[in-house]
Amino acid sequence: MNRVRFAIPLLTLTLSLLVSSPALAFDLFRSRDADVERGNQRMAEQDYSAAREAYEAAVRRLPSEGAVHLDRGLALMAAGDLDPARAAFLAATEPPADREIRSAAYYDLGLAFYRQGDAAATGSAAAPAAAGGAAPSPSPLPGAPGASGAAGGLGAPPAAEPDHREAQRLFREAADGFRRSLRLKPGNRDAAWNLELALRRIQEEEDAQRQQDQQNQQNQQNQDPQNQQNQDPQNQQNQDQQGQDQQDQQGQDQQNQQNQDQQNQDQQNQQNQDQQGQDQQNQDQQNQDPQNQQNQDQQGQDQQDQQGQDQQNRDQQGQGQQGQDQQDQQAPPGQALPEHSRRLLDALQDGEESLQQLRARQRGGRDRRAPAQDW
């Protein structure tokens, strides 16, 4: 198994400037930084959490010192926190960091991407540095003490499905980091070695992705006939159910139509009954009108008869009174009536004759009236 090379000379930051010796150990000038010293001690003890806290305290006070960001990234990567470690390495590549620090930062950035790519290819989470091994270094040196493999560690989480496309992307990022490190420090043999490994892993993941695609296609082709066999009875059952549903719907529609027809028939019968009732009422009204007219005629005739009788009674009373008056006014025998008395008696006689003639005409008209028809 190919192994990515690591080395970890710890960096010591002075308060003035950083100068690297040919052995890449930093010379100490006037004084040491207490947080960096404490972080280096915790890294040597493999207490990566305490080392990260110490380096973060130094970063807050010295945000422009690339070496402090680099040391913080090393502590994070040793603990398995690869995403924040990558951010710390990128911060270390910014000016005013010198070429040595920037080359080491790109190298360690490539290591972080490589470890994540390896986890994606195998379907496992990237593990922290193995117990007893050393953390990856920003400035790998041939023959440096404490070298260890890129992967390892105890208590790794259960494996997941490999993601070959994501692994290809991460290995390409790793190769880019190693290239940038080589541009800043062309003689870095470890960077050249790891670049070759990253390129080889990219090719492997491309081949694995093609095989996986072919296998998935074959599985799909094999699955389709089985799905079709399983689907046919289900489809037949669905069709049978649909046919039954259609028959039920047709029966329901027919029943609804019958109910509608019955409602229409009932409504028509009701209308016919209402029309018959109206016709009967009109017929009764027509039959009632002649009878009412006859009754009205009879009532009018009775009123006329009553009026004639009343008039006759009044006339008789008047005649009796006139006779009495004539007797009272009759002149003694042998004595002529005065002229005005004679005229009064003549008028009374004429009125009596006129009354008798009126009664005669009324009786004649009543006898000649045609009888009322009852139809």
Phi, psi and omega in degrees: 000130177290146185230131176285137185271137178230152171207151190224063169291125183282144183265138176245124185260129173266167181280347183259290181205167181252132177229129182263140175270170177305333178273005179062026169260138187277129177289149179259132179256239191290318183207163178258155174273128186295318182293321178293318177301317180293321178296319178297320180295319181290328176295320178295329178275001182062026174265081189289330179293315178293323178296317180299317179298319180294316180294324178295324175297322179291323180296322181296327180271335184229065187292340182267359181273108181298327182296327179292318176298322180296314179298320178297318178298323178297318180295320179293316180294323178296328178276355180092005179271080191284323180296309176294333176295318179299320178297321179292321179295320178298322177297327181287341179278353183279146173298150016266023179298143181281174184298323181298313180293318182294320177297316179296322181295317178295322179299311181292330174297319176298321179297319180296315178295321180298316181296320178292323177295321178296321178294320179293324182291326182263353180076028180231161178281148177294128184265152174291175181300146182294148177298132181092347179262175182259159178283156176299154187245148173286342182224081184295135180237134176300132177077010180291145182288152173084022178291147180212170180285164181286324183248166179144189179110157182255158175070035179291147180292163180301147182291147175246184179291136177297144177241091187290326179293316178295323178297320178299316180299316183291322178292327176293320176297320178297315179299322179296320178296317179294323178298314181297323177296319179293326179296322180281333180218083188300333184273012184283102184292323180295321177295320178294318179298313182291328175298317179297320178296319181296318178296322178295320180292328176299315179296318179299318181290327175296317178296317180297324179293320178297317178297320179294320179296318178296318180295319179296321178295318179295318178297323179294319178296320178291329183284330183299312178298321179296318178296323180294318178297319179288332184281329183301309177299323179294319178296319179297319178296320178295320179295318178299319180294320178297318177299318178296320178297321179295319178297317178298321180293319178297318177299320179293319178297319179296317179297320178296321179295319177298317178297321179294319178297319180296320178297319178295320179295318178297320180294320179294319178297320180296319178296320179296317178297319179297321180294319177298319178297321179293319178297318180296321179295320178295320179296317178297324179293319178296319179292329184283331183298312178299320180296319178296320179296320179296318180296319179296320178298318181295319178297319178296319179295319179297321179295319178296317179298318181295320178295320178295320179295318178297318179296322179296318180297318179295322179295317180298318178298319180295321180295319179297320180292320180294320178298319180295320179295323179296318179296320181291328186262355183298132182287154176301153181303140178085001181245125182288147179284150175293162185295318183290328178292320179298318180296323179296318180294323179295320179295322179293321179293318177298320179295322179294319179296319179297321179294320179293320178297320178298318179295322180295318180295321178297318179294324178293319179295322179292324180289330183274350184294133181289147181290148178288140178270141178245099176220000000 
